[in-house]
């Protein structure tokens, strides 16, 4: 099975996706994103491995 190569925006998305703070898995999805009122954005993440949910600001 050949490995696929990430380039462009797909690579940027992968590099900007955090690991789960609970189990360290990289199998996480952004479930919501909204403005933080200060020019940035809040993102809600869910780990597909352990189910942990957390937010980050950017």
C-alpha positions as CSV (number, residue, x, y, z in Angstrom):
1,X,0.0,0.0,0.0
2,X,1.5,3.4,-1.0
3,X,1.5,6.3,1.4
4,X,-0.1,9.5,0.2
5,X,1.8,12.7,0.2
6,X,0.2,15.8,1.8
7,X,0.8,19.1,0.1
8,X,-0.6,22.7,0.2
9,X,-3.6,23.3,2.4
10,X,-3.9,19.7,3.4
11,X,-0.4,19.7,4.8
12,X,-1.1,23.0,6.6
13,X,-4.3,21.6,8.1
14,X,-2.4,18.5,9.3
15,X,0.4,20.5,10.9
16,X,-2.1,22.9,12.6
17,X,-4.2,20.0,14.1
18,X,-3.3,19.5,17.8
19,X,-2.7,16.1,19.4
20,X,-5.2,15.1,22.1
21,X,-4.1,16.4,25.5
22,X,-5.7,13.4,27.2
23,X,-4.3,10.4,25.2
24,X,-1.8,12.1,22.8
25,X,-3.6,10.7,19.7
26,X,-3.4,12.6,16.4
27,X,-6.8,11.3,15.4
28,X,-8.7,14.5,16.2
29,X,-11.4,16.5,14.4
30,X,-12.5,20.1,14.7
31,X,-16.2,20.1,15.5
32,X,-16.8,23.8,15.7
33,X,-15.1,27.1,15.1
34,X,-16.3,30.6,16.1
35,X,-14.9,34.1,16.5
36,X,-13.4,34.9,19.9
37,X,-14.4,38.6,19.7
38,X,-10.7,39.8,19.6
39,X,-9.9,39.0,16.0
40,X,-9.1,35.4,16.5
41,X,-11.0,32.1,16.5
42,X,-12.0,29.5,19.0
43,X,-11.9,25.9,17.8
44,X,-13.6,23.0,19.5
45,X,-11.7,19.6,19.0
46,X,-12.8,16.1,19.7
47,X,-10.5,13.1,19.9
48,X,-11.8,10.1,17.9
49,X,-9.8,7.7,20.0
50,X,-10.8,8.6,23.6
51,X,-13.7,11.1,23.1
52,X,-12.0,14.0,24.9
53,X,-13.3,17.5,23.9
54,X,-11.4,20.7,24.3
55,X,-11.0,24.2,22.9
56,X,-8.1,26.2,21.5
57,X,-7.7,29.8,20.5
58,X,-5.9,31.0,17.5
